[in-house]
Each structure stands twice: as C-alpha cells, then as structure tokens.
Amino acid sequence: MELEEEFVQLKCEGFRNLSDQNFRFIQGFNLISGPNGSGKTSVLETLYFLVYGKSFRSNNSQNIIRKNSDFSRVVGDIHDGYRRVRVGVERSRSTLTMRVDGRECQTRIELALKVPLQVLSTETQRILQDGPDGRRKLLNWGCFHNDQGFSRTWNRYERALRQRNVALRSKDLRLAFAWEKELAETGALLEVQRSEYLESYLPIARRYLAEWLGDVDVTIHYRRGWDDDNSLGESLKALRKRDKELGFTSRGPHRADLSVQALGLQAQHALSRGQQKLVAIALVLSQLRHLAEQLERRPVVLLDDLLAELDDGAVAAVLEDLRQSAATVLFTAINPERLPAWVLQGVRTHYQLKDGVAREVVSCT
C-alpha cells in the first residue's frame, strides 16, 4: 500500500529549549540544521517522545519539560503505513498521559507498535561497549516488531521472573520452584523466537559488514543466557540454591547476549571507534531493512550528528542504504555542506534552528 507523502505533522509545547511550534516530516530525507545548542536534537526527540512516550537522551523523562513550564506535550498525526493515527503524549511533573485516536493508553506498547523507529547517534557504538543489555534490547526491539506475539511472551516471562526473584530474596525455595515452570516455558519460547528472527536478518548484517569493513572479519553469535547442554528448566533447578544466595535468577533469556567479535577479540577491543560505529549501525540498519523487505513496514530513523566520527564515504554509504529502504529519515547537521550533493537534492523538508526556533527552508540547494 502506498503511503501518503506526508509521514507526520506534530506540534510540541513546553519541550526542552524549543519554542512551541509545528513540524511536518515527509517520507524520505528531512534535514534539521543549526549550530550546537540550537535545539536540533530536541526536534528529533519530539518524534521519539510521540512514538515511545519517553526520551532517548535521558532515563528521567522529566528532563524534557522546559524550564518554567508545568508539562511537555507533543500531539501529532502519524501515517502508520495503513492509515492516519492521531497520537498525543504529555509529561507533567508527576504523570505521563498517552492517547491514540482519543483513547487513553495504559502502556507504551500500543504507541510503539505503530511505527518501527530507531535512533543512530554519536552514542550508537555503545551497543558494543556497554555490555549485553543494549544488544539484548536491540534484538528484542526487532522481535517486537517482527512478531507481535513476542511482547506477550516477554511480559509473561518478566512476570514469572519478578515473582521468582521475590521468592529467592525471601529465601522461599518452594515458591521459587512454583514459578519455574512458567519461567522455563516462556523462556524457551523466547529463545526460539529470538533465534529464528536473528537468523532471518543476520545475512543482511553480514552484507553490510563485508561492504563497510572490507577484510575485517566480524562474527556475530547469539548466547541464549543459560548452559547450552541443558534446558532452561534444568538450569533453573540446578541453580536454585545458588540463586537463593544471590537473591535473583542468574540464568535465562534476560541474560542473553549478541556476541560481536573481530580479529578474535570482542569488537570493542579490536576495532577503532569509527569501525565500532559502523558495526553498531549495521546491527540497527539490518533490522530496519528486514522489516522493510519482509514485512513491508516503512522504518523511521533519527540520525543525530551522523557526520561525527565517520568519514564522508561511510556517511554516504549509510544514507544511500536508507534511501533504498524508503525510510523516513530525520537527520541533524551543523554543516550540511559536508553532505553529498545527491542527499541535499533529495531533502524533502529542511528546518534551520536557532535558539530553539525553527525556520523551514524552501530549498537546500
């Protein structure tokens, strides 16, 4: 189904250093330019907030509320690939309110399912540097959009995990045992869903890595989070006394990881910062391309300062891939003249930011 040309119209109020104003973004490239501190990243953040109900820059979403304001609010009309959806998100000092087509949402899942959105920034290489948690979240994000049943299974698993951990902390092994059946069943299902999804998009990631890193051999392996020789149920039983002493469940899908290695070492120890960033970008873009190709979902990508730490050739390669994927791309730049001419010629909207005020530029060339 063809998308309408305009992907989203949104209005932000009380949002960081931005003036209250409207934005519109169109399928394809959308450029936000301006000096440091002008509000470029905050513009990207308004769309992320509209889709996920939180910030990608801070775990404390109250930080998005502009000084001397009581709330931040973003309201927008999003085309989700099939129809236009009215979404509103408001963060006050004490509450978060989310609405879709006038109905109040109790969780962020309903919002997040509407649009497969990812962020690429100067922090993207932290996927490799910060341990398993970020890589696990990235894999879960893809599973979430690839199979809506994944979120139901994950919620069941997390509930059983919380209950077993409470029992372990209270030293109640009988109660911990009572939750192990549910934990083992849902955990095994998660492992299958993750493994099958990973195998479906890894060939795309390997293609990126071969093209962008040349002779540098990068390998990606899934570690499921418990002993390969035992079922999860067997591992939970064997570790019951040890987990009692620890006060938490030490094995399971919540401990899974994507092991990324290069030259026989963990990638973060073997590659330059620029190479690490390309590997991390490949892990993200391969999932987006998979969604576009297999599920006909049009991804949305927020690129914050892509020019940092990447040479011009790498920037051009990433943008060319996004153009081919028919994604909606919002990207920031201090010096747009560094971008390839074909990128500037293809920009659909261009906002120049100064002191939190945006001015739409008619043409980028």
Beta strands, then each sheet from edge to edge (+ up, - down):
strand 1: 6-13
strand 2: 21-26
strand 3: 28-33
strand 4: 71-79
strand 5: 84-92
strand 6: 96-100
strand 7: 103-105
strand 8: 117-120
strand 9: 218-223
strand 10: 257-262
strand 11: 265-266
strand 12: 300-303
strand 13: 328-333
strand 14: 347-354
strand 15: 357-361
sheet 1: 2+ 1- 4+ 5- 6+ 7-
sheet 2: 8+ 12+ 13+ 3+ 14+ 15-
sheet 3: 9+ 10- 11+
end
